[in-house]
Each structure stands twice: as structure tokens, then as C-alpha cells.
Amino acid sequence: MSGAGSRPGTGRTGVDRSPFPEDGLRHDALFYADDRDYRAAVGGFVEAGRAAGEPVLVAVPTHRLSLVRPLLDPLDGVELADMAVIGRNPAAIIATTLRSFVHRFPGRRVRVVGEPLWPGRRAAAYRHCVEHEAIINLGLADQSITVRCLFDRSRLPARALADVAGTHPWLVSGGVARPSAGYRPPRSVLRRLARPLPPPPGDALAEPVRPERLGSLRAAVAAVAEAAGLAAERVDDLRIAVTELASNALTHGAGPATARCWAAAGDLVCEVSGPGELTDPLAGRIPPPATGVRGRGLLLVHRLCDLVDVHVADGMTTVRVHLELPAARLVPAPRSAPDAVQGGFVRPAPL
């Protein structure tokens, strides 16, 4: 496997590790300019991991798989995943992929190189990708993992590159890792991103959330979804997600909650809103202890839905989920993802 090219922005085998912490999370970003840069960045990162005896996961979007697969096919200890599948909802990546990869190799350091935000990814996912990068610094701080994120410096807008610098403690350029001058504390980034959600349309389905009406609520949102053209298996996912959100509102809320559902901009959208404040940014992103009986509902919602918004304001919490309608879908639904570690692909971790 060859090393990197000579231009800044490329990855090299011998990245300077001196500024990195000895233990815990190492989270950095590398900007690439073209396919040559990309191959060099992935190849150098994988080569360094193999030299250190570290298991490596490469997670790139669908259109990049053919570019990197020749680098990886002959190698042991290296796995490949489609980021468009495992990361279709960026909020699910930590729980289903990053933490599970760490836990598969107890007592060993692991490394992951991926591209969670790429040119052409739908605009609605952008804020969620930035949130994901910030939350990595909270949710994986104590994990023995190196996460390198790749970004297209030629085609991503300037605001995206600024957000990359703000969410990655280290930037890699010319084979050298340096502290990011633009880095901001994760909670500061999350506060900046916490903007009000657009209001539901006036004709949205609105149903009260009550214990005795959960069955009718499921039927009502399913009817809206079916009328909008959501595939049958995704309607089942929506029923499960709405049940979890309604149950959370009944269990943890401080008063009456309301569920709403509508179709807009290529998505089937459903939300549950009620009194109470969900303030933990890791809720639904970090699996609870194996012995725990709570904390899996929102985790499941993140896994089933394409995007999940959580907004807290004025003593109210709204959790809004999006499922792409077939005409808008650009990546496969979860059931179309590879179902095992076969052909080099990684199965998402069980809940």
C-alpha cells in the first residue's frame, strides 16, 4: 500500500502522533482535494493501524467503496462499511458503529477512518453531521479509539470547513497533526446548533398521547405514512418509533403530550411534544449498561429513523423524526444493509 502524495491535505503513513493523548479518544480531521488524496489518506491510515496492531474500520459512502476496496481486500484486520447505510442517521453512528467496534476488541486500541459528510449529501443532514462530530468528543472521550474524518476541501462550502475545525481537536495536513485553532467545546457547538424547529403545517395530524390511545395513535400515523407512499416495512419502523416516543413522554414527561404527523419536502415527519426537558446530549446516542432496563427507547428511534431532531425550549421537549419517502431516498433503508460481517462489511451492533 502506497503512502500519501506530497501536497498538503493528504494522508501519510507517518502522521506525527506527538500531540495526541496517550489514552482515550483521538479525533482528527483530514482535508482531501481529489481521489488521489483520498486513497492516500485511507491507505496511510490503514497502514499505520496495521503497523501498530490495531483493528481498523473504513467507513466511506457508497460512491467511494470502489475507490478504497482495492486497498483493503487483501488485508486482515481491516473492515469496510458503507457510511451511507450505517450513517444515514448521523446520530446513530456512535452507538451502532464506533462504540461497538471498540467493544469488539477489549483491551486494544482501534481506529476508524470515515467520511460522514460528503458533497451531495442531502442538506437536511448537515446540522446532524456537525452535531455528531461534536458529540464524538463527549461520548467517546474515555474510549481507546482513533477517529479520522475525511472532508472534501475542494467541494464542501466554507461554513462546512469552519464547522470541521470547530468540532475536531486535531487537524492533519501534510502528514502532520496539529491542534485545531478553531476547536470549540462540544456543548458550545451544540448550543449554537439548537435552533427552533419549523412549525408543523396546519393540516398535520394531531393526536393526544394517552396510555389508552397508543393503539389508535399508531394506526393514525400509519395511515398518514401509507397515504404519503412510505414503504410498508418503513411504516412498521414508524409505528415502533412513535410508540417509543409516546411511551417516553408518558413515563418521563411532566404533563399532557401531543403527537403530530405529516408529509413534507420528501419526508414523512412525526413528532411528540410535551412538558419536560431532555437535556442530556448523549441520550439515545450511547447505549445504557447491559443490565439497564431504561434508556433504549430513544436509541431505537435513532436507529429506525433517517433523522431525529430533539429541541428543548420553555420547559417543553419536542422529538421530531424523519423517514425519507421513496422518491427522495438516496440510501438504503436499514433492512437493505449487509446483515453480517461478510464481504468485508460490518453489521451494526445490536441494541
N, C-alpha and C positions, 0 to 999 in steps of 0.2 A: 504494500500500500504506500503510495507516494505521500510525501509531506506537502505543505502548503506552498502556494505561489509566493512571489516576492512582494506583492503590493499590500499596503495597509488594508485591514479589513478581512484578511484571510486567516484561516486557522492553521496552526503549525503543531507538529508533534510536541515540540519542546516549549510549551507555554510556561512562562515564568510563574511558579507557584508561590514564590516567597511572600507575597502579600496575603495569601489565603490563610484562613484559620486552620489550625491543625485538625480540629474535630468539628463535627456538626456540618451544617449546610454551607456549601459554596455555590453561589448563584451568580452567574455572569451572563453577559450578552455579547454576541459577536455579530458585527455587521458584514454582510457579504454584498458583492456587486454583480456577480454573474454565476453561471453554472460551474465554472472552474473554481471560483472561490468556494462555492457551496460544497463541492466534492472534497476540496482540500480541508475545509472546516470539519466536515463529518469524518473524513478519513483520519485526520490528525488526532481528533478527539478519541476516536475508537482505538487507534494505535497506542496512544498514551495510556488508555484504560487497560488494554491487554498487557502492556508492559508492566503495569502496576498490579496485575492480577485482579482487576476489578470487573465485575459483570457490567455490561453496557447495554443500554436500551437506546435505540434510534427511533424517534417518533416524528415522522415527516408527513405532510399532506399528500393526498393521493397522487397528484401530478409530479411529485418528487420521488416516488418509490422506485421508478425505473432508473432514475439517476444514481441513487445510492445503493441499490440492491447489488450491483456487481462488486462493490467494495466489501460487502458483508457476507455474501453467500458461502465462501469457503471457510468462514471463521467460526470457531466455537466460542461460547460465552458471550455472543452478541445477538440481540434480538431486535426485530424490526416491527414497528406498528404504524398503522395509518392514523395520523393525527386528525384527519377529517372525520374519523369514526370515534376514536377514544376521546377526542376533544371537541366534538361537535357542540357540547355544552362545556365551555371552559371551566365552569365551577365544579365539574365532576373529575377533572384530571388528577387533582391531588389524591383524592380518596381511591379512585379506581385504578390508577396507574402508578403515580410516583411513590406513595407510601406503601402500596402493595409490592412494588419492586424492591424497595428497601427490606421489607419484612420477609421476602423470599430468601434473603441471604443474610441471616442473622450473624452478627459479629464481623461482617465485611463491609467495606465501603463500596458503594455502587455509583455509577454515573449514567446520566441521561442527557442526550442531546436532542433537541426538538425545535419545531417551528410552529408555535401556537397561533401566530398572527402572520398571514401572508397576503400579498396583493391579490385582490379578487374575493377575499373572504367577505361575507355579507356585512354591511355596515352595522346592522343591529348587534353583531357580536363584538364590536370593537371595545366598548366600555367593559364588557365582561372579561375580555382578554387582559385588559390593564388591571382589573381587579384581581384576576388570577395571579398575575405576576407579583403584585403587592402581597397577596396572601401567602404565596410560597414562603416569603421571608418570615411570616408568623407561624404557619402551620408545619414547616419543615425545619425550623431553627435547630432542633435537637437531633436531627436525623443525619446519619452518615451517608450523605449523598452530594454529588456534584451535579448541578443542573446548568447546562449551557443552552441558551436560547438563541436561535438564529433569526436575523431580521434583514430584509432586503433594503439596503440603504439607497438603492437606485430608484425604487418604485414606491416605497411607503412615503406618506406625506410627512412633512416636517414635524407636525404635532405628535405623530406616532413615534418618531425617533426621540423626541423630547421625553415622551412617556416611558420609553425604554430606559433612558438614562435615569429617570426618576424611580424606577422600580427594580433596577439591578444594582446591587452594591459594587459590582466589578464590571468593567468593560474590557474586552480583549481586542487588541489591534496590533497588527504586525507581529503576532506571536507573543505579545507581552500583555499581561493582565495588570490593569491599573484601577484604583478606586474611582468610582463614578462621581464627578463633582456635582452632578445634578441629582444624586440619590436623595430620596425623601423617606422619612419613617413611614412604614406601611399604613398605619392608622391615619396619618395625614393625607396620604393618597386616597384612601377610602372615603374620608370626609369630603374631599374635593369632588369625588365622583358621585356622591349621594345626592342626586338631584331629584325633584318631584317627578313622578310618573305621569305621562299624558293621561287625562281623564278618560274613562270608558265612554264609548258612544252612548247617546241617549237611548238607543234601541237595544242595548245589551241585555241579555238575560240577567235578571237579578233574583236571587233566592236567599231566604234566611237560612242560616246554618243552625240546625237544631238536631239533637240526637235522634228524634223520632222521624226526621225528614231526610236522613242521609240517603236512603234508597231513592227517593224522588229527586233529590239533588243530582245524584249520579245519572239518573235517567234524563233529566233535563239538559245537563251539559252534553251528554252523549248525543241527544237529538240535535243540538246546535252543531256539534262536530260533524255528525253524519251529513247534515244538510250542507255544510261547507265543503264536503268532499274529503274529509280526513279518512285515511285508510282504516279498515276495521281493527287491525292489531294496534294501531295508534290510538283509536278510540278507547280500547281497553287500557292502554297506558294512561290516558287522560282520566278515566274513571278512578284508577288507583291513585293517581296524583291528587285529584280533588278530594278523595276520601282521606288521604293523609293530611292535607292542608286543613280540611274541616275538623278532623279529629284533633289536630294540634290546637286549633282555635278554641275548641270546646274544652280541651284539657288545660291549656296554659293561658287562654285569653281572660280578660277581666270583664267581659260583658258580651252582648249580642254581636255576632259577626254576620257578614253578608258575602255570598259568593256571586260572582258575575262571570259571564262568558260571552264571547263574540268573535267574529272573524274580521281580520283587518290586515292589509298590507302583506298578504300571502301567509299569514299565521292564523292558527286557532289560538285564541288567548283566553285564559281563565285566571281569576284571582279570588283570593279570600282576604277580606279586610275586617279588622275588628280591634277593640281596645287591647292595649298591652304593648310592650316594647321588646322586640327581639334585637338585642344589642351585641351579641357575640358574633364577630365576623367569621368565626370558624364553624358556626352552626351549619350542619349539612355538608361541610367540606372535609371534616375529619371524622372517621368512624369512631363510635364510642367504644369503650373497653368490651372485650368479648363477653364478659359477664354482665354487661349492662343491658337493661331491658328498654331503655329510652334512648332517644337521640337518633333513631334510624329513619324516622319518617321523612324529614327534610332531605336526608342523604338519598333516599329512594326517589324523591321528587326530582332532585338534581340529575339522577341517573336516567330517569324516564323522559325528561323534557329537554327540548333543544336549547332553551334559555330560561333562566329564572331570575326575576328581579325581586329584591327584598328592600322595601322602603319603610322607614320609621320616621314619623313626624307627629307632633302634637298628641302624643300618647297613643297613637294608632300604628299598627303594623299591617302592611299590605304585602302579600306574597303573590306575585304575578308570574304565571308560566306561559311559555310559548311552545307550540308544536307546529313545525312548518307544514303547510298544506302541499299536496303532491306536486302541483305546478311550480312551486317555489323551491322544492327540495333540491339541494345541490350535493348532499352527502347522505349515505345510507342511514336508515334507522338502526337502532341498536341490534335488532334481531338479524340484520344482514351482516353484522361484523363477524370476523372469523371466530369460531366457537372454541378454539383451543390453541395451544402453542404448536401450530402446525405451519409448515412452510415459512417459519421464521416469524410468524405473527403472534402477538401477545393477547391473551384473553384478559379482559378487565376483571379485577378482583371481585369476589362475591361480597355482598353487604354483610 
